[in-house]
Structure formats: structure tokens, C-alpha cells
Amino acid sequence: MGFLKGILTPVCGISAILCFDVARRKASSSHTFRSKFDHYIAIAGLSWVGWFARRKLDKCCKNVTETQNKLLLGRLKENAETQYGREYKFLEIQTREEYVKQHPLTYISHYEPYIQQMMKGEEKVLTSRQPVIFAVTSGTSGKSSILPMTKHQGFMFFIQGISVVYHSLLKTFPENNNLQKTLKFFYTPKWRKSECGILIGPNSSSPTNSKHLLNIYSTPKAGFAILREPEALYVHLLFGLADKSLGMLEANFSSLILSSFDALYRYWSDIADDIQRGEVNPKLNIDESVRKELNAALTPNPQRANEIRDVMKTGSKVGIGKRLWPDCNLILSADSGSFDLPAKILRETYCEGIPIYSPLYAASEGLLGLNIWPKNHPSRYLLAVQSMFFEFIPVEHSTEDQPCTLFMDQVEKGEEYELVITNASGFYRYRFGDIVKVVDFYHQCPVIEFKHRKGQFLNVRGEKTSESLFYQALTKTTSAWFPRKLLNYCCVESLLIEDKGDSYAPFYHLFLEVDDDSKPLTVDQREMIDKELCSRSYVYESFRNKGSIQPIKVHQVKVGTFEELRKFTIDNSQASANQYKVPRVLKTKEAVSVLLKNVVNEL
């Protein structure tokens, strides 16, 4: 009896402490005690894992040469007996210098035959571990590719990436250490299977690979069974708006949150009616079984419905996120590179007063970097020294087929590089196309800013105008157009469009979406863009002065055109809604035609 009492006393004490801690935290009204406790366990576990993972990360950053060498040689040893490892004699490689000498720099085409073997069920081709999915890339800078991903790779992404940035989030924004739910805009992808039965689809964050975290989101689990995006988005907004005490908004990309707010203005009246009745709109095209579960989770709330109506009828978009959700503390979403513009619009309009944190730099190939400085803007990322073996090509040599590379301990602050990675899923010295700038060091580890994708530049006469350079010129110019706001843009080289302008010389087509398409842009405004680009690029200015490149031709498109482009791209590619990125340089005539049919003014 005494033994039993000795066990029960500490167990009861710990249970009492846990129950008290759960009860004292700010929580969403939609939580039951069980879901609140599940939420508590999920974030408490993540917080503890993050604390340990951050300590290990700091230790690794103090000796990047040793960490990177250990990672590389361990990866080669693990895969030495694979088909690929035998072909490239991995067992003979003892140093990073031998690796660089023995193995060429590679592109995706190098791996396609091996991946085809793996999709047929062959084992130990690129890696000793079998893939759990074949990840489809977004195809922003070209066609989509298929990459193998192992279970271990996904596990380490969670440990080395997600847990660490969550630790940084709580340290910087302690008000988020509560049990408020998050409105996350993400969608269940349409999966297919390879010949051997392994799933093929995106490996970006989706309900499918986030099942252990669904309790922390405002959308009920049944809502994630909806495969069509318009209906799924409506349900996300419905349950998000029903929860006044929402704590965070989250999406893979800031463009997804921006388009969701745009949709809110279309649906808010119907959503308010749904919340008042406690019933999902009967016109919404969803399965009856899903509807039944959603209705069971939605409680009639006339007071909340009227609050939403009052906020939406004010007419002002500025700060509406904070007025709808007074306790919303943070937005989690990528805001660098091509997502800088939608993030800027969010900060200035819908989400004024709510900080945006871009936690991870990642791709289908795996974890690349971590933002452990949540308040810094522009976002910068500590390279994931434990995840990838990195090499760096100075950007001036990125057009060469087999340029010399630098190691992590050899790069310099202020310089731009093309990244080369050796990852956990069988890609060796792989050039995946990202250009980054080293802006600092954390201990010995480089801290970078993402600049642009290698394929996303304009090049009609050898001038190679990068995406980031053009964006800087464009935003500098459009900032002078106040109160008009730039909503979206992309460029096309003149070779892709039949209209050749006033002479034989090539030029750039620029498609702009601004917040009021009833007022046409002027010739002076077009010339401002061209002059600003000349001031920032000596090479472009030189070609312009010689008449080798004509002035930029500006096409003003209707509001909503880039949303139409997004839907067109998703419908006609393997990319999912969770992956879509606006291509800043269009490469196909089919995509260009979507923009051309929506032009309202040309200059």
C-alpha cells in the first residue's frame, strides 16, 4: 500500500501542475479540454525538443569545417554500397577535396535515370534508405521535377528545422506561448502513385504530412478532406473567423495569405451568416459526410457574426486582420525573394500591426536555412550546417558548366553565390538554382539572404538582369505612385511575344497589376521604371544608350489577373496550391496568353 502511495503521490502532483498550467493559458474558445490538452502537449514537446536542438546547432556553428566534413563523409559512407555509390567510388573518398575532384557538379537531368529506377521499385540506387515519397517540385523556373525523399530526411527536418525556429519564436514572441489556435491556409494535395506504390506529390507543408499538429489549427480535421481549393479556403476562413481569440495566421508563402484576405472580401457576408446559424453554407460544394462533421463543430454565434459584419462594413482594409482577431500576435510565412512584395502589401494593408516571421529557408531538396532572428527584416537565414553539405559558386562563374567551388569556411561577407548541395536523399554536388548573398556569420556559419532563382533573370542581349535587381528598380519607382499600390508583376522577354515594338532590337515586357485598374498608367510612369533600371545596372544602361535594347513596354492588367495566372498554372502543372510561387520571369507562351487577354492599358 505504501509503495502504491509512493507512486500515486508524485503522479497526482504532476497531473495537478499540468492541469493548472493548461487552465491558466489563453486558449481558443473552440477548444474542448481534450483538444486543449493535446495542443498543450504538442507545443510543450516541440518547445523542449527545440531547446536541445538549438544547443546542438550552436555547438555545430562554432566549428563548421568539422561539422560539414563529418556530415559529408558520413553520408558517403552510408551510401557507398548503393548503385550510385559504387559508380562514383564513394569508399575511396576520404576528404572533401577528394570528393570535389572525383564527383562532378550536377543538375536534375543527371539523376532522372536513377529516379526512374527507384520509381519502379529498385532498392539501393541513390541511397541506402528507401524513399517514402517522390516529391514534385513547384517548377517555378522551369518544368516540375521529381525528387526522392526518405523518412529520415523528414524526421531531421522536423528536429533540426521546425523545432529550432519554434524555440526562436517563443523566445522572441513569448505572448505566443499559449493555447490559441492558428489559422493555417494549406491544402490536401492530389496524390498519385509510382509503379512500386510509393506516393508522388509535393513535400511542402500540407495536412497529409502535418497530422500530428492538426489539433492546433482552427480548421476541423474534416475540413482538410476537401480537395478543391475554393471550398477548402471557404472552410478555413469560416472556422478562422468563428474563433475571435485566434493567435496566429500561417501559410507556406505570404502570397497565400494575401490571396486569402482577398477571398475574405468576397465571402465574408456568407461566412457571417454561417456563423450566426451555426451551419455551413448549403450551397458549398462539399461531401455530405464532411458537411455533417463541420456542422457538428460549428456552434451558432450571432454575437460573433455581428462583430464580423461591423468590422467588414468599415470599408478600410488597413489593419483589418487585427480588428477581426484582436489577440492575433504573429504571421508565419515566407517573405523573402518573390514573396517580399505580397508580404509588403500585407504589412501595409490587411495585417498592419501584426509582425511577419519567415522561419525557414527550404525546398523540395530539404532544409537549407533557419531564421533564428524573427524580428529582422529583410529575413536572413543561418545555413543548415547539419542538414546539407554546402558548396558555393561565386555568382560571376555561375554560367560555367564545372566552375570551382568554395566551402563554407571560405565564403566572404557581402558576396553572392550559387548554392550547391549534397543532401540526404541522394543528390550529390547538386546545382538546384538558388542565388544567395552572405550577409553575416553566426559563429563560423554563414548567414544569408535569398536573392533569386538562377533561371529568373532577363537576358535579351547578354545583360542578365536579375530578378532581385529588377524588383528593386520597380519598387523604388512605384513607391512614388502613392496612393496607388503595386499588387503584382512579372516580366517576359520580347522573343516570347510576337509584338516586336518599334525596331528590331529586343526589350522587356512588364505586366503590372495595381490596386485601381480604372486609372491608366502614364508614359512618364513607364519611363520612370526604365530610368531607374538604368541607374541600377550599368550593363542595361549601356545597351539602352546604344539602342541595342528598346525601352520597357508596360502592360497594365486587370485586378485579379495574377490570381487567374495562379489558377491556370496549378491546373496545368504538377504543382499544388501549397507550392505555387509567382514566376517573375515567364517562360511559356501559354502563361503569357493569360496575361495578354487581361491587359487594360499598354505603354
Phi and psi in degrees as a GROMACS rama.xvg file:
@    title "Ramachandran Plot"
@    xaxis  label "Phi"
@    yaxis  label "Psi"
@TYPE xy
-62.5796  -37.6413  GLY-2
-62.1787  -45.4526  PHE-3
-62.4297  -41.5266  LEU-4
-64.1756  -37.1573  LYS-5
-63.6456  -29.5615  GLY-6
-82.176  -45.2565  ILE-7
-66.8108  -35.0639  LEU-8
-60.0974  -53.2018  THR-9
-66.5749  -34.3024  PRO-10
-62.6501  -45.9077  VAL-11
-64.6865  -38.8788  CYS-12
-63.3998  -45.7005  GLY-13
-64.0326  -41.9518  ILE-14
-61.2143  -40.8368  SER-15
-64.2459  -41.9355  ALA-16
-62.9912  -44.0774  ILE-17
-62.3164  -45.6204  LEU-18
-62.0809  -39.6587  CYS-19
-64.8804  -42.4625  PHE-20
-65.4139  -39.4816  ASP-21
-64.3969  -44.1832  VAL-22
-67.3328  -31.2309  ALA-23
-82.2128  -14.3416  ARG-24
-83.9518  144.794  ARG-25
-62.9174  131.508  LYS-26
-137.187  156.746  ALA-27
-69.1048  143.681  SER-28
-66.1572  -22.8264  SER-29
-78.8513  -8.063  SER-30
-69.5551  136.632  HIS-31
-87.5361  171.039  THR-32
-62.4685  -38.6729  PHE-33
-64.8595  -46.5126  ARG-34
-68.8395  -31.7566  SER-35
-65.3537  -41.9978  LYS-36
-67.8818  -40.8379  PHE-37
-60.6202  -41.9795  ASP-38
-60.5983  -45.5003  HIS-39
-59.7906  -47.9657  TYR-40
-62.9089  -40.5352  ILE-41
-62.444  -48.4896  ALA-42
-77.0373  -30.7966  ILE-43
-66.677  -43.9166  ALA-44
-62.9965  -43.2676  GLY-45
-63.7987  -39.2784  LEU-46
-63.5187  -44.1276  SER-47
-67.3749  -43.0403  TRP-48
-61.2402  -41.5061  VAL-49
-62.2232  -36.9571  GLY-50
-63.6529  -45.8549  TRP-51
-67.7851  -41.4706  PHE-52
-65.0731  -36.5853  ALA-53
-65.9788  -39.1689  ARG-54
-61.5979  -42.1648  ARG-55
-66.9813  -39.6895  LYS-56
-59.8393  -46.8321  LEU-57
-58.6057  -40.8316  ASP-58
-63.2463  -42.9082  LYS-59
-66.4669  -34.0148  CYS-60
-71.8039  -15.7732  CYS-61
-82.5246  -12.1005  LYS-62
-147.636  77.4122  ASN-63
-70.6848  -30.9951  VAL-64
-63.21  -47.8774  THR-65
-64.5204  -43.5285  GLU-66
-61.6377  -45.7427  THR-67
-68.8794  -41.0753  GLN-68
-62.878  -44.6148  ASN-69
-60.6995  -42.833  LYS-70
-62.6102  -48.6936  LEU-71
-62.4436  -52.8188  LEU-72
-66.7452  -34.2782  LEU-73
-64.8953  -40.0246  GLY-74
-67.3357  -40.6137  ARG-75
-67.6696  -40.7944  LEU-76
-63.9407  -43.2831  LYS-77
-60.59  -33.215  GLU-78
-108.576  16.3893  ASN-79
-65.2688  -30.6141  ALA-80
-95.4593  10.9029  GLU-81
-79.4832  167.769  THR-82
-56.0175  -46.0929  GLN-83
-68.7121  -41.6082  TYR-84
-61.6149  -36.5715  GLY-85
-71.556  -40.0107  ARG-86
-61.1927  -38.0348  GLU-87
-103.662  14.4049  TYR-88
52.8214  52.1776  LYS-89
-59.3176  -33.3996  PHE-90
-63.7638  -23.4633  LEU-91
-83.6186  -13.4831  GLU-92
-85.8386  123.008  ILE-93
-118.065  -13.9946  GLN-94
-139.646  164.56  THR-95
-67.3436  -31.4031  ARG-96
-66.7704  -39.8663  GLU-97
-65.1173  -38.1358  GLU-98
-60.1309  -48.5728  TYR-99
-63.9015  -36.695  VAL-100
-72.1577  -35.7482  LYS-101
-88.5581  -28.0511  GLN-102
-115.322  130.711  HIS-103
-76.3148  161.596  PRO-104
-67.4995  144.333  LEU-105
-131.689  160.01  THR-106
-120.384  176.376  TYR-107
-59.4691  -34.0041  ILE-108
-59.801  -28.6742  SER-109
-62.4704  -31.5622  HIS-110
-98.1833  -12.0582  TYR-111
-58.1915  -42.0246  GLU-112
-62.1992  -38.739  PRO-113
-66.8479  -40.6779  TYR-114
-65.5994  -36.9252  ILE-115
-61.1105  -39.545  GLN-116
-61.8147  -43.8254  GLN-117
-65.3015  -36.5839  MET-118
-69.1489  -20.224  MET-119
-87.4175  -4.95232  LYS-120
107.562  0.679023  GLY-121
-68.4288  140.689  GLU-122
-104.918  160.458  GLU-123
50.9285  52.4528  LYS-124
-93.4773  -66.9283  VAL-125
-97.8348  -33.5819  LEU-126
-135.324  157.544  THR-127
-73.0775  -23.6419  SER-128
-90.6088  140.17  ARG-129
-75.7975  142.48  GLN-130
-69.8496  150.189  PRO-131
-101.078  -24.9512  VAL-132
-145.197  160.136  ILE-133
-106.232  110.926  PHE-134
-82.4253  133.17  ALA-135
-95.7823  125.184  VAL-136
-76.8962  165.885  THR-137
-72.3164  -26.1597  SER-138
73.4611  26.2139  GLY-139
-59.368  -44.0193  THR-140
-102.933  21.0505  SER-141
163.643  -154.992  GLY-142
-75.5427  156.534  LYS-143
-68.123  147.305  SER-144
-120.041  164.248  SER-145
-117.005  126.689  ILE-146
-125.427  137.999  LEU-147
-73.3122  148.967  PRO-148
-138.239  130.093  MET-149
-94.4426  161.435  THR-150
-63.5581  -39.9816  LYS-151
-61.5601  -38.4068  HIS-152
-61.9393  -43.8744  GLN-153
-64.9216  -39.2897  GLY-154
-64.5805  -43.8711  PHE-155
-70.3953  -29.4235  MET-156
-59.8318  -43.0878  PHE-157
-66.7109  -46.0434  PHE-158
-71.0117  -50.4528  ILE-159
-83.3447  -19.0005  GLN-160
-111.024  -71.2027  GLY-161
-60.5081  -44.3645  ILE-162
-66.318  -36.3063  SER-163
-68.5258  -45.1912  VAL-164
-70.8868  -27.8878  VAL-165
-66.4895  -39.1897  TYR-166
-59.9759  -42.8644  HIS-167
-65.7542  -38.5324  SER-168
-59.9451  -50.1345  LEU-169
-67.2592  -33.0156  LEU-170
-69.0918  -36.7327  LYS-171
-87.4413  -37.6754  THR-172
-122.323  73.6523  PHE-173
-62.636  -18.2243  PRO-174
-66.2772  -12.5839  GLU-175
-88.0917  1.15924  ASN-176
-84.5769  67.4015  ASN-177
-145.442  -167.73  ASN-178
-117.346  30.1372  LEU-179
-74.8854  142.965  GLN-180
-78.7805  164.008  LYS-181
-113.197  134.38  THR-182
-88.2933  105.654  LEU-183
-108.836  124.823  LYS-184
-92.6038  93.5514  PHE-185
-148.225  162.159  PHE-186
-133.585  146.416  TYR-187
-74.8683  119.646  THR-188
-75.2219  163.801  PRO-189
-89.6119  113.641  LYS-190
-91.3113  151.887  TRP-191
-130.467  177.274  ARG-192
-124.262  146.944  LYS-193
-77.1001  175.888  SER-194
-58.5072  -32.2889  GLU-195
-90.9828  3.86612  CYS-196
93.5153  1.71877  GLY-197
-81.5034  138.723  ILE-198
-64.8876  144.831  LEU-199
-120.25  126.161  ILE-200
172.189  -175.149  GLY-201
-71.653  145.941  PRO-202
-105.979  13.121  ASN-203
-71.0649  165.178  SER-204
-56.6956  126.115  SER-205
-149.733  164.836  SER-206
-56.3196  -30.7962  PRO-207
-62.7861  -42.2587  THR-208
-101.501  15.5193  ASN-209
-126.786  26.7912  SER-210
-59.3092  -32.886  LYS-211
-72.5857  -9.65321  HIS-212
-114.798  2.02915  LEU-213
-62.2355  -24.9137  LEU-214
-65.5941  -19.6245  ASN-215
-89.6077  -2.89819  ILE-216
-99.551  152.273  TYR-217
-72.9677  -27.3692  SER-218
-74.8294  127.762  THR-219
-62.2243  157.275  PRO-220
-56.5358  -34.5979  LYS-221
-61.4183  -29.4184  ALA-222
-65.3245  -27.1573  GLY-223
-78.7279  -5.58343  PHE-224
-83.2046  -8.78397  ALA-225
-79.791  120.988  ILE-226
-90.9856  -28.0724  LEU-227
-80.4388  131.681  ARG-228
-63.4692  -44.6347  GLU-229
-57.0171  -44.1863  PRO-230
-69.7742  -39.3605  GLU-231
-65.1398  -40.8091  ALA-232
-62.8495  -42.3743  LEU-233
-57.3667  -44.2516  TYR-234
-67.7208  -40.6898  VAL-235
-56.3689  -48.1848  HIS-236
-65.7112  -40.0541  LEU-237
-58.5237  -53.8462  LEU-238
-76.7338  -26.78  PHE-239
-66.6158  -44.4143  GLY-240
-69.7089  -30.6444  LEU-241
-65.3149  -23.1434  ALA-242
-100.828  94.3475  ASP-243
-63.8172  -28.6414  LYS-244
-90.9419  21.9438  SER-245
-51.6034  139.554  LEU-246
-100.578  -34.4429  GLY-247
-144.095  156.458  MET-248
-112.663  141.652  LEU-249
-147.091  142.348  GLU-250
-159.782  161.281  ALA-251
-58.0678  -41.3028  ASN-252
-131.072  147.57  PHE-253
-63.3244  -27.0956  SER-254
-62.7466  -32.2854  SER-255
-67.3092  -39.8066  LEU-256
-68.8403  -40.2292  ILE-257
-61.217  -47.2222  LEU-258
-67.5373  -27.8321  SER-259
-70.0018  -37.7506  SER-260
-66.4836  -37.7311  PHE-261
-60.3231  -42.0611  ASP-262
-66.3488  -33.7669  ALA-263
-56.766  -39.0614  LEU-264
-68.3034  -20.7848  TYR-265
-85.0011  -33.4058  ARG-266
-106.244  -8.62878  TYR-267
-58.4346  -36.4876  TRP-268
-65.409  -45.2509  SER-269
-64.3212  -38.903  ASP-270
-65.7135  -42.0652  ILE-271
-60.3023  -40.1372  ALA-272
-63.3664  -41.2142  ASP-273
-60.408  -43.7958  ASP-274
-67.0037  -37.2035  ILE-275
-64.3152  -42.7868  GLN-276
-79.5169  -25.0965  ARG-277
73.6898  37.3288  GLY-278
-151.952  135.587  GLU-279
-68.6856  140.393  VAL-280
-43.8509  120.151  ASN-281
-64.1924  -18.5949  PRO-282
-82.9463  -10.2922  LYS-283
-69.2126  128.557  LEU-284
-82.4094  82.9497  ASN-285
-135.553  160.906  ILE-286
-62.3422  145.559  ASP-287
-64.6288  -33.1369  GLU-288
-65.1291  -38.7088  SER-289
-68.057  -44.0721  VAL-290
-57.7727  -42.0695  ARG-291
-61.5138  -44.0931  LYS-292
-67.0786  -39.2011  GLU-293
-66.6132  -42.0745  LEU-294
-62.5684  -35.5559  ASN-295
-66.536  -26.6441  ALA-296
-90.3216  -7.63356  ALA-297
-107.223  114.927  LEU-298
-93.7543  134.699  THR-299
-55.9786  131.88  PRO-300
-146.447  77.5208  ASN-301
-58.3666  -34.4872  PRO-302
-63.5953  -46.3362  GLN-303
-65.6154  -38.974  ARG-304
-59.3131  -42.4417  ALA-305
-69.4916  -34.4272  ASN-306
-61.5854  -42.6733  GLU-307
-63.7704  -44.5636  ILE-308
-60.6574  -42.9741  ARG-309
-62.8094  -42.1468  ASP-310
-66.8381  -46.1587  VAL-311
-69.8339  -27.4309  MET-312
-80.4497  -6.90553  LYS-313
-67.8117  -23.7937  THR-314
88.5673  -27.7337  GLY-315
-81.9162  127.993  SER-316
-82.5507  -21.0146  LYS-317
-68.1543  121.263  VAL-318
74.443  16.3316  GLY-319
-67.9328  -29.0773  ILE-320
-59.9615  -44.0026  GLY-321
-71.8551  -28.913  LYS-322
-75.3742  -34.2272  ARG-323
-74.1312  -36.9014  LEU-324
-128.749  83.2069  TRP-325
-58.3906  -25.1794  PRO-326
-98.8863  10.4548  ASP-327
-73.1198  121.666  CYS-328
-104.165  -17.3449  ASN-329
-163.398  150.877  LEU-330
-117.101  127.048  ILE-331
-104.23  113.073  LEU-332
-173.257  149.736  SER-333
-65.6247  132.86  ALA-334
-132.649  17.2694  ASP-335
-111.54  168.457  SER-336
62.4867  -128.722  GLY-337
-70.6957  -8.48876  SER-338
-95.5014  2.93668  PHE-339
-65.0502  -40.1391  ASP-340
-66.078  -51.9721  LEU-341
-61.2455  -33.4107  PRO-342
-66.2378  -39.5027  ALA-343
-62.2524  -42.4344  LYS-344
-64.4307  -42.0655  ILE-345
-60.3736  -44.9853  LEU-346
-63.3562  -33.627  ARG-347
-89.42  -17.1267  GLU-348
-125.522  -102.168  THR-349
-50.0293  -42.1297  TYR-350
-112.658  27.6991  CYS-351
-55.8229  132.5  GLU-352
91.4545  -5.13425  GLY-353
-113.67  117.835  ILE-354
-65.8184  149.284  PRO-355
-110.704  128.943  ILE-356
-119.583  120.911  TYR-357
-100.465  96.9224  SER-358
-79.2722  -32.4674  PRO-359
-131.496  147.602  LEU-360
-110.614  108.254  TYR-361
-144.812  165.212  ALA-362
-149.695  178.514  ALA-363
-59.1186  -24.822  SER-364
-75.5264  -14.7623  GLU-365
132.741  -167.628  GLY-366
-77.279  127.102  LEU-367
-111.274  -36.358  LEU-368
-159.588  162.597  GLY-369
-129.494  135.696  LEU-370
-95.9255  100.576  ASN-371
-98.6288  15.3862  ILE-372
-126.913  75.2574  TRP-373
-58.0827  -26.4617  PRO-374
-90.2686  -7.95443  LYS-375
-73.8444  139.171  ASN-376
-143.222  129.385  HIS-377
-69.4272  155.149  PRO-378
-62.7634  139.937  SER-379
-131.749  154.238  ARG-380
-130.553  133.772  TYR-381
-78.819  123.085  LEU-382
-59.8912  139.398  LEU-383
-77.3224  84.466  ALA-384
-64.5495  -23.9956  VAL-385
-92.7222  -9.97989  GLN-386
-99.6697  -43.7733  SER-387
-123.638  145.218  MET-388
-88.2585  118.674  PHE-389
-101.304  141.886  PHE-390
-128.634  161.917  GLU-391
-134.907  127.967  PHE-392
-103.966  118.576  ILE-393
-52.4288  134.207  PRO-394
-58.6147  -27.9081  VAL-395
-69.3585  -13.8531  GLU-396
-109.844  10.3532  HIS-397
-71.8905  -14.2222  SER-398
-84.5398  -10.157  THR-399
-76.5871  152.303  GLU-400
-74.8874  -44.4928  ASP-401
-133.604  64.9776  GLN-402
-72.2313  161.267  PRO-403
-69.049  146.787  CYS-404
-117.822  160.611  THR-405
-109.744  155.544  LEU-406
-94.9108  172.33  PHE-407
-58.2134  -35.1259  MET-408
-83.2264  5.06446  ASP-409
-114.662  -5.03829  GLN-410
-78.8545  162.058  VAL-411
-122.075  143.365  GLU-412
-62.0963  136.239  LYS-413
92.6379  -9.12476  GLY-414
-96.6485  153.837  GLU-415
-106.452  144.034  GLU-416
-141.033  151.916  TYR-417
-87.5639  129.553  GLU-418
-80.5175  142.19  LEU-419
-125.678  133.846  VAL-420
-128.211  151.441  ILE-421
-118.706  114.292  THR-422
-107.916  -172.913  ASN-423
-85.5918  -8.14668  ALA-424
-112.433  22.9263  SER-425
98.2625  19.3293  GLY-426
-106.993  122.932  PHE-427
-118.429  125.803  TYR-428
49.9039  52.0753  ARG-429
-94.1842  126.886  TYR-430
-94.7983  100.862  ARG-431
-97.9686  -4.57402  PHE-432
105.063  5.68956  GLY-433
-90.4918  135.588  ASP-434
-106.837  127.985  ILE-435
-129.599  161.977  VAL-436
-119.232  129.664  LYS-437
-78.6531  116.048  VAL-438
-107.938  -13.5508  VAL-439
-172.419  -178.747  ASP-440
-131.585  140.804  PHE-441
-109.153  107.908  TYR-442
56.0772  -113.218  HIS-443
-104.239  -2.37393  GLN-444
-91.5278  132.74  CYS-445
-63.6532  141.127  PRO-446
-110.316  129.122  VAL-447
-124.759  158.893  ILE-448
-112.162  134.213  GLU-449
-72.8642  131.987  PHE-450
-103.494  -59.2387  LYS-451
-170.578  170.108  HIS-452
-81.3396  143.727  ARG-453
-57.9165  -38.4264  LYS-454
-79.4662  -8.34166  GLY-455
-94.5116  68.6752  GLN-456
-141.397  161.704  PHE-457
-100.376  133.428  LEU-458
-152.719  84.8322  ASN-459
-99.4636  -18.406  VAL-460
-140.873  23.415  ARG-461
88.4123  10.375  GLY-462
-80.9114  -25.5087  GLU-463
50.8157  64.6255  LYS-464
-79.4586  115.221  THR-465
-74.8457  158.522  SER-466
-56.2061  -44.5467  GLU-467
-67.7015  -38.4796  SER-468
-65.6606  -44.8983  LEU-469
-64.1055  -40.5899  PHE-470
-62.3456  -41.5743  TYR-471
-61.3738  -43.2428  GLN-472
-65.6722  -41.7384  ALA-473
-67.246  -47.2224  LEU-474
-69.1717  -32.5198  THR-475
-62.2255  -41.9917  LYS-476
-69.7304  -49.4477  THR-477
-69.9806  -19.9345  THR-478
-63.6058  -22.5506  SER-479
-84.3577  -2.69466  ALA-480
-90.8435  7.03979  TRP-481
-46.8644  137.917  PHE-482
-88.7992  4.84291  PRO-483
-71.6054  143.407  ARG-484
-120.276  139.795  LYS-485
-76.616  124.38  LEU-486
-97.3627  -37.555  LEU-487
-166.976  164.856  ASN-488
-163.343  162.59  TYR-489
-160.417  165.71  CYS-490
-122.146  157.709  CYS-491
-141.066  135.561  VAL-492
-73.2591  143.888  GLU-493
-62.1496  -22.2686  SER-494
-62.9615  -20.6828  LEU-495
-88.5263  -10.2701  LEU-496
-123.513  138.706  ILE-497
-64.9618  -30.6598  GLU-498
-65.7243  111.278  ASP-499
-98.0065  6.39015  LYS-500
76.9729  -150.676  GLY-501
-92.807  -7.18231  ASP-502
-151.007  -178.383  SER-503
-72.5144  -19.5799  TYR-504
-67.5577  141.315  ALA-505
-75.1477  172.403  PRO-506
-164.904  179.977  PHE-507
-102.992  135.282  TYR-508
-93.8168  130.415  HIS-509
-118.966  120.486  LEU-510
-101.336  121.004  PHE-511
-118.167  135.952  LEU-512
-115.212  118.456  GLU-513
-113.277  169.286  VAL-514
-75.505  -5.83632  ASP-515
-141.847  99.915  ASP-516
-83.9979  0.565455  ASP-517
-79.6607  -16.8685  SER-518
-108.673  108.859  LYS-519
-68.6966  147.461  PRO-520
-70.6312  159.263  LEU-521
-105.283  166.242  THR-522
-61.8923  -38.5763  VAL-523
-60.1666  -39.2154  ASP-524
-67.1616  -38.0281  GLN-525
-63.4984  -43.7518  ARG-526
-65.497  -30.7803  GLU-527
-61.1516  -40.243  MET-528
-63.8594  -46.8822  ILE-529
-63.6511  -42.0761  ASP-530
-65.6617  -40.5359  LYS-531
-65.6956  -38.8677  GLU-532
-65.2785  -39.9407  LEU-533
-60.9142  -39.7908  CYS-534
-67.5319  -21.8025  SER-535
-100.724  -14.7075  ARG-536
-133.956  107.782  SER-537
-62.1226  -38.1798  TYR-538
-66.0609  -46.9583  VAL-539
-60.995  -43.9813  TYR-540
-60.5764  -40.445  GLU-541
-61.8155  -46.294  SER-542
-64.8702  -36.2368  PHE-543
-66.2283  -44.4281  ARG-544
-64.1165  -32.4178  ASN-545
-81.9856  -8.29367  LYS-546
79.9216  12.1226  GLY-547
-78.6472  -21.8953  SER-548
-128.983  130.131  ILE-549
-75.2816  165.237  GLN-550
-61.8327  155.14  PRO-551
-58.7749  135.86  ILE-552
-100.921  122.951  LYS-553
-101.83  131.164  VAL-554
-116.171  115.993  HIS-555
-88.6211  125.843  GLN-556
-109.933  162.854  VAL-557
-64.0251  149.08  LYS-558
-60.8096  130.499  VAL-559
101.25  -5.40296  GLY-560
-64.4197  -40.605  THR-561
-73.2045  -23.2846  PHE-562
-69.871  -37.3118  GLU-563
-65.2314  -38.6656  GLU-564
-63.3196  -40.5396  LEU-565
-60.1482  -47.8407  ARG-566
-63.8973  -40.6347  LYS-567
-60.7691  -44.8033  PHE-568
-65.0292  -44.603  THR-569
-64.3489  -40.4026  ILE-570
-69.7139  -23.2862  ASP-571
-116.702  23.25  ASN-572
-148.035  -179.34  SER-573
-90.1431  -0.756055  GLN-574
-72.1739  148.86  ALA-575
-100.262  169.222  SER-576
-61.358  -29.9317  ALA-577
-70.1072  -18.969  ASN-578
-101.927  -19.3414  GLN-579
-60.5422  131.992  TYR-580
-126.007  136.225  LYS-581
-64.8317  120.286  VAL-582
-74.3391  121.493  PRO-583
-78.1764  -16.8664  ARG-584
-128.414  110.676  VAL-585
-78.429  142.47  LEU-586
-119.722  -4.3984  LYS-587
-123.524  144.277  THR-588
-66.5084  -31.6291  LYS-589
-62.8617  -43.88  GLU-590
-68.1322  -39.3135  ALA-591
-61.4165  -36.5403  VAL-592
-62.5238  -31.5772  SER-593
-62.2154  -39.9241  VAL-594
-73.8877  -43.3107  LEU-595
-60.7823  -35.9176  LEU-596
-74.18  -8.99752  LYS-597
-110.049  11.891  ASN-598
-71.6643  132.66  VAL-599
-113.311  -13.5788  VAL-600
-159.742  134.879  ASN-601
-124.69  142.323  GLU-602
